[in-house]
Amino acid sequence: MHKRRAAVRRADLKYFTSVRHSTDIAVMGGGKLAYSTTESSAHLEQARHSVRFLGFLKVWQATGKVFDSVDLNLPAIVFDTVCTYIRIPDKARALLEQEKRELRAGVHAAAHALLNVIPLYLMCNTQDVGVECVSESETRWRPERLLIYDRQPGGTGISAQIQPLFGNILRAAYELVKQCPCDEESGCPSCCHQGDCTMYNVVLDKQGALVVLQAVLEAEGSFLSRAEGDHRHRCGF
């Protein structure tokens, strides 16, 4: 009979391990939650959260260099939740390409900035909500969006509260990054870094985040102007 025991021994190791995994947030679409309001162009939808543990790296403590990689074959951990997201206009990609910057690095940094300002509006932390993070080796296609999701199965209701506030959160994130005095290309813990980043705060671009956030804010402003015009038209103003 398996007793669920593990044999261990004390050892003075000169290395540590770093997990390799991928996280996917699939927007299900077509559900009863799928809607946007006149307060924001952000959508609220059901989503599926999937984590697959691919293996781990062995890293020397003294140098930080990887000296071994171990692959794992484990089933994905999947649960359904709720997310809110806003699309990134094509203008952001065009501007970043002109500056020879990576869109994904700007999006990743912008998403972290959103996480850093959400507690100013709602009582929550990074155990409650998460964003899409990218790794250095990732080459797969991702939708161009800023997405925030509830990190608990079934959802916690936080994404639903964020959705109508998305425009305000975008503006706060933009001001946070713009006013941060750090001169690091990837930003710092005060603006674009996140302690709970599943990809260890790689592929971040502070200036790219400003481009992304500004482009989304401009698109959001256009949406609100159209929504106000439609409202006036319906009311006969």
C-alpha positions in Angstrom: 0.0 0.0 0.0 1.3 3.5 -0.9 2.0 5.4 2.3 2.6 8.8 0.6 6.0 9.1 2.2 9.1 10.7 0.7 12.7 10.0 1.7 14.8 13.1 2.2 18.3 13.9 3.4 20.1 17.0 4.3 22.5 18.4 1.6 24.5 21.5 1.0 23.4 22.3 -2.6 25.0 25.0 -4.7 22.0 25.3 -7.0 18.3 26.0 -6.9 15.5 25.0 -9.2 13.2 27.1 -11.4 9.9 25.7 -12.7 9.0 25.8 -16.4 5.3 26.1 -17.1 2.8 27.7 -19.4 -0.4 29.3 -18.5 -3.3 29.9 -21.0 -6.4 32.0 -20.6 -9.0 31.0 -23.2 -11.9 33.4 -23.5 -14.9 31.1 -24.0 -17.2 33.7 -25.6 -20.9 33.5 -26.3 -21.8 33.1 -22.7 -24.3 34.9 -20.6 -21.5 37.2 -19.2 -20.4 38.5 -22.6 -21.2 42.2 -22.6 -19.8 45.6 -22.5 -21.3 48.8 -21.1 -21.3 52.4 -22.1 -18.8 53.0 -19.3 -16.0 51.1 -21.0 -15.3 49.1 -24.1 -14.0 46.2 -22.0 -15.7 42.9 -22.2 -16.7 40.5 -19.4 -16.6 36.9 -20.3 -16.2 33.4 -19.1 -12.7 32.0 -19.4 -10.8 28.7 -19.0 -7.5 28.8 -17.0 -5.0 26.1 -17.9 -1.6 25.6 -16.4 0.8 23.0 -17.7 4.1 22.2 -15.9 6.7 21.5 -18.5 9.7 20.8 -16.2 12.3 22.6 -14.2 15.8 24.1 -14.5 18.7 23.7 -12.2 20.5 27.0 -11.7 23.9 27.7 -10.0 23.4 30.0 -7.0 26.7 31.8 -7.5 26.3 32.7 -11.2 22.6 32.3 -12.0 23.5 30.1 -15.0 21.4 27.1 -15.9 23.3 23.9 -16.0 20.6 21.3 -16.4 17.0 21.0 -17.5 14.5 18.3 -16.5 11.3 17.6 -18.5 8.1 16.6 -16.8 5.0 15.0 -18.3 2.1 16.1 -16.1 -1.6 16.7 -16.9 -2.7 20.3 -17.1 -4.5 21.9 -14.2 -7.7 23.4 -15.6 -10.5 25.5 -14.1 -13.2 27.8 -15.4 -13.3 31.4 -14.2 -14.3 34.9 -15.3 -12.2 37.6 -17.1 -12.4 41.1 -18.4 -10.4 42.3 -21.3 -9.9 45.3 -23.6 -8.5 45.1 -27.2 -5.2 46.8 -28.1 -5.6 48.9 -31.3 -3.4 48.2 -34.3 -1.9 51.7 -33.8 0.1 50.4 -30.8 1.8 47.7 -32.8 2.6 50.2 -35.6 4.2 52.7 -33.2 6.2 50.0 -31.4 7.5 48.7 -34.7 8.6 52.2 -35.6 10.6 52.3 -32.4 11.9 48.7 -32.9 10.2 47.5 -29.7 8.4 44.2 -29.1 4.6 44.5 -28.7 4.5 41.5 -26.3 7.0 43.2 -23.9 5.0 46.4 -23.9 1.7 44.5 -23.3 3.3 42.4 -20.5 4.6 45.5 -18.8 1.3 47.3 -19.2 -0.6 44.4 -17.7 1.7 44.4 -14.7 1.0 48.1 -14.3 -2.7 47.4 -14.3 -2.3 44.9 -11.5 -0.3 47.4 -9.5 -3.1 50.0 -9.5 -6.2 47.7 -9.2 -5.9 47.8 -5.3 -6.5 51.5 -5.5 -10.0 50.8 -6.7 -10.9 47.4 -5.2 -9.9 45.4 -2.1 -7.9 42.6 -3.7 -4.4 41.4 -4.3 -2.5 39.3 -6.9 -3.8 36.1 -5.3 -7.3 37.3 -6.4 -6.6 38.5 -9.9 -4.0 37.8 -12.6 -2.9 38.9 -16.1 -1.4 37.1 -19.1 2.4 36.8 -18.8 4.9 35.8 -21.4 8.3 34.1 -21.4 11.5 34.7 -23.3 11.2 31.5 -25.3 7.5 31.9 -26.2 6.8 32.1 -29.9 3.1 31.2 -30.0 0.5 33.8 -31.2 -1.5 35.6 -28.5 -4.5 37.9 -29.0 -3.6 41.6 -28.7 -5.5 42.5 -25.5 -5.1 43.5 -21.9 -6.8 40.8 -19.9 -7.5 40.5 -16.2 -8.9 37.3 -14.7 -10.1 35.9 -11.4 -7.5 33.5 -10.1 -10.0 31.3 -8.3 -12.2 28.6 -9.9 -15.7 29.9 -10.7 -14.5 33.5 -10.4 -14.6 35.8 -7.4 -16.6 38.7 -8.8 -13.6 41.0 -9.1 -13.4 41.0 -12.9 -17.0 42.0 -12.9 -16.2 44.9 -10.7 -13.2 45.9 -12.8 -15.0 45.9 -16.1 -16.9 49.2 -15.8 -13.8 50.7 -14.1 -11.3 49.6 -16.8 -10.9 53.1 -18.3 -10.1 54.6 -14.9 -7.6 51.7 -14.2 -5.9 52.3 -17.6 -5.4 56.0 -16.8 -4.0 55.2 -13.4 -1.6 52.6 -14.8 -0.5 55.1 -17.5 0.2 57.7 -14.9 2.0 55.2 -12.6 4.4 54.2 -15.4 4.9 57.7 -16.7 5.7 59.2 -13.3 7.9 56.4 -12.1 11.5 57.8 -11.9 13.2 54.5 -12.6 15.4 54.3 -15.7 15.4 50.6 -16.1 14.3 49.4 -19.5 12.0 46.8 -17.9 10.7 49.1 -15.2 10.8 48.4 -11.5 8.6 47.0 -8.7 7.0 50.4 -8.4 5.7 50.4 -12.0 6.0 47.4 -14.3 7.3 44.5 -12.1 5.1 42.1 -10.2 6.2 39.8 -7.4 3.8 37.1 -8.5 4.7 37.2 -12.2 4.6 33.6 -13.4 7.4 34.3 -15.9 9.7 36.0 -13.4 9.4 39.5 -14.8 11.1 38.9 -18.1 10.0 40.3 -21.5 9.1 43.7 -20.0 9.4 47.1 -21.7 8.5 50.2 -19.7 8.4 52.6 -22.7 6.5 50.0 -24.6 3.9 49.9 -21.8 3.4 53.6 -22.2 2.8 53.2 -25.9 0.3 50.4 -25.3 -1.6 52.2 -22.5 -1.8 55.5 -24.4 -3.1 53.8 -27.6 -5.7 51.9 -25.6 -6.8 55.0 -23.7 -7.2 56.9 -27.0 -9.4 54.0 -28.4 -11.3 54.0 -25.1 -11.9 57.8 -25.4 -13.3 57.3 -29.0 -15.6 54.5 -27.7 -17.0 56.7 -25.0 -17.5 59.6 -27.4 -19.5 57.3 -29.7 -21.5 55.9 -26.8 -22.4 59.3 -25.6 -23.4 60.4 -29.2 -25.6 57.3 -29.6 -27.2 58.0 -26.2 -28.0 61.6 -27.2 -29.4 60.4 -30.5 -31.7 57.8 -28.8 -32.9 60.5 -26.3 -33.5 63.0 -29.1 -30.9 65.5 -28.0 
